[in-house]
Amino acid sequence: MATPTEDDAQRAKDRHDQLTRAPEATEADAAARIRVSDHDGVRRVDIDPEAPVRPGMGPTGREDDVAPD
């Protein structure tokens, strides 16, 4: 994986600041929710298995618990 640059560090700081700015925000709100890896020149983005909120799932974490459009 590539070495973090100053731009990467600034983006991470800005993201953290934005996600913890709300009055009742916690450090957990700024926790990483994705994992990015590079394999043979291919970048892969996966949802972190420990992420408390996952795309496509409703409040119970079940696929069928998605709010209707």
C-alpha positions as a printed Julia matrix, in Angstrom:
69×3 Matrix{Float64}:
   0.0    0.0    0.0
   1.22   3.52  -0.72
   2.84   5.69   1.93
   0.47   8.35   3.26
   1.19  11.82   1.97
   0.57  15.17   3.61
  -2.61  15.47   1.51
  -3.83  12.1    2.83
  -3.1   13.19   6.39
  -4.97  16.46   5.9
  -7.96  14.65   4.37
  -8.04  12.25   7.34
  -7.89  15.17   9.8
 -10.63  17.07   7.93
 -12.83  13.94   7.86
 -12.33  13.38  11.59
 -13.1   17.04  12.37
 -16.25  16.98  10.25
 -17.56  13.73  11.74
 -16.95  14.77  15.36
 -18.21  18.35  15.06
 -21.87  17.67  15.96
 -22.81  18.37  19.61
 -23.33  14.7   20.56
 -20.7   13.2   18.26
 -18.17  10.71  19.62
 -14.84   9.35  18.42
 -16.73   6.28  17.18
 -18.5    8.48  14.64
 -15.14   9.12  12.97
 -14.09   5.46  12.93
 -13.18   4.0    9.55
 -16.03   2.22   7.79
 -14.15   0.97   4.76
 -10.89  -0.84   4.07
  -8.9   -0.01   0.97
  -6.25  -2.38  -0.34
  -4.12  -2.58  -3.47
  -3.35  -5.93  -5.1
  -1.31  -6.11  -8.3
  -2.36  -2.6   -9.32
  -6.04  -3.18  -8.52
  -7.58  -1.11  -5.74
 -10.23  -2.89  -3.69
 -12.66  -1.1   -1.36
 -14.52  -3.23   1.19
 -16.93  -2.37   3.97
 -15.14  -2.87   7.28
 -16.64  -5.95   8.96
 -16.64  -4.04  12.28
 -18.56  -1.05  10.84
 -21.65  -0.37  12.95
 -23.6    0.81   9.91
 -23.44  -0.93   6.56
 -24.93   0.21   3.25
 -28.11  -1.5    2.16
 -29.12  -2.62   5.62
 -31.81  -1.2    7.84
 -31.65  -0.56  11.57
 -31.69  -4.26  12.46
 -28.83  -5.11  10.1
 -31.0   -7.39   7.96
 -31.11  -6.99   4.19
 -34.94  -7.13   4.23
 -35.17  -4.25   6.73
 -34.58  -1.48   4.16
 -37.0    1.45   4.27
 -39.26   1.61   1.18
 -38.64   4.4   -1.34
